[in-house]
Amino acid sequence: GDAAARAEQRRRRFETERDALLKRLQSRLEKLDVRLEELKKRAAEAGERLKPRLEALAKKLAERRDVLAARLEKARKATAEAWDEFKATIRDEKDERDDEAN
């Protein structure tokens, strides 16, 4: 009946949204990995004055990468029932990062 159709529609919406989010997060993670490797290489080749700054940047970037990797893992494990709550958590984390950046 109607309830079954609505449940199926919610499930499809969840799968579509989750798959899109997984692709975005995976893409961002891969880009961060590339940037991190480039930064580590530059730090290894840098002179004494620049090396500490590049290493500090690499550390900060690695921390961001770890947060993103954890978020990706949460998204992979999210269920349809908990999806809206999960999305709210992601928004809250993004808002906190935006606040820290300003």
C-alpha positions as CSV (number, residue, x, y, z in Angstrom):
1,G,0.0,0.0,0.0
2,D,0.9,3.6,0.5
3,A,3.1,3.0,3.5
4,A,5.2,0.4,1.6
5,A,5.5,2.8,-1.4
6,R,6.6,5.7,0.9
7,A,9.1,3.4,2.6
8,E,10.5,2.3,-0.8
9,Q,10.7,6.0,-1.9
10,R,12.6,6.9,1.3
11,R,15.0,4.0,0.8
12,R,15.8,5.0,-2.7
13,R,16.3,8.7,-1.7
14,F,18.6,7.5,1.1
15,E,20.7,5.4,-1.3
16,T,20.9,8.2,-3.9
17,E,21.9,10.8,-1.3
18,R,24.4,8.4,0.4
19,D,26.0,7.3,-2.9
20,A,26.4,11.0,-3.9
21,L,27.9,11.9,-0.6
22,L,30.3,8.9,-0.6
23,K,31.5,9.9,-4.1
24,R,32.1,13.6,-2.9
25,L,33.8,12.5,0.3
26,Q,36.0,10.0,-1.5
27,S,37.0,12.5,-4.1
28,R,37.9,15.1,-1.4
29,L,39.9,12.5,0.4
30,E,41.8,11.6,-2.7
31,K,42.6,15.2,-3.4
32,L,43.7,15.7,0.2
33,D,46.0,12.7,0.0
34,V,47.7,14.2,-3.1
35,R,48.1,17.6,-1.5
36,L,49.5,16.0,1.7
37,E,52.0,13.9,-0.2
38,E,53.1,17.0,-2.2
39,L,53.4,19.0,1.0
40,K,55.5,16.3,2.7
41,K,57.8,16.1,-0.3
42,R,58.2,19.9,-0.3
43,A,58.9,19.8,3.5
44,A,61.5,17.1,3.0
45,E,63.3,19.2,0.4
46,A,62.8,22.6,2.1
47,G,65.5,24.7,3.7
48,E,65.8,25.2,7.5
49,R,63.6,28.3,7.5
50,L,60.7,26.9,5.5
51,K,60.7,23.3,6.7
52,P,59.0,23.8,10.1
53,R,56.2,25.8,8.5
54,L,55.6,23.2,5.8
55,E,55.7,20.4,8.4
56,A,53.1,22.2,10.5
57,L,50.9,22.7,7.4
58,A,51.3,19.0,6.6
59,K,50.3,18.1,10.2
60,K,47.2,20.3,10.0
61,L,46.2,18.8,6.6
62,A,46.7,15.3,7.9
63,E,44.3,16.1,10.8
64,R,41.7,17.3,8.3
65,R,42.2,14.2,6.2
66,D,41.6,12.0,9.3
67,V,38.4,13.8,10.1
68,L,37.2,13.4,6.5
69,A,38.2,9.7,6.5
70,A,36.2,9.2,9.7
71,R,33.2,11.0,8.1
72,L,33.4,8.8,5.0
73,E,33.4,5.7,7.2
74,K,30.3,7.0,9.1
75,A,28.6,7.6,5.8
76,R,29.3,4.1,4.6
77,K,27.8,2.7,7.8
78,A,24.8,5.0,7.9
79,T,21.4,3.3,7.8
80,A,18.3,4.7,6.1
81,E,16.7,5.2,9.5
82,A,19.6,7.3,10.8
83,W,20.3,9.2,7.5
84,D,18.7,12.5,8.4
85,E,20.4,12.6,11.7
86,F,23.7,11.8,10.0
87,K,23.3,14.6,7.5
88,A,22.6,17.0,10.4
89,T,25.8,15.9,12.1
90,I,27.8,16.6,8.9
91,R,26.2,20.1,8.6
92,D,27.1,20.8,12.3
93,E,30.7,19.7,11.8
94,K,30.9,21.9,8.7
95,D,29.5,24.9,10.5
96,E,32.1,24.4,13.3
97,R,34.9,24.3,10.8
98,D,33.6,27.4,9.1
99,D,33.5,29.2,12.4
100,E,37.1,28.1,13.2
101,A,38.3,29.4,9.8
102,N,36.9,32.9,10.5
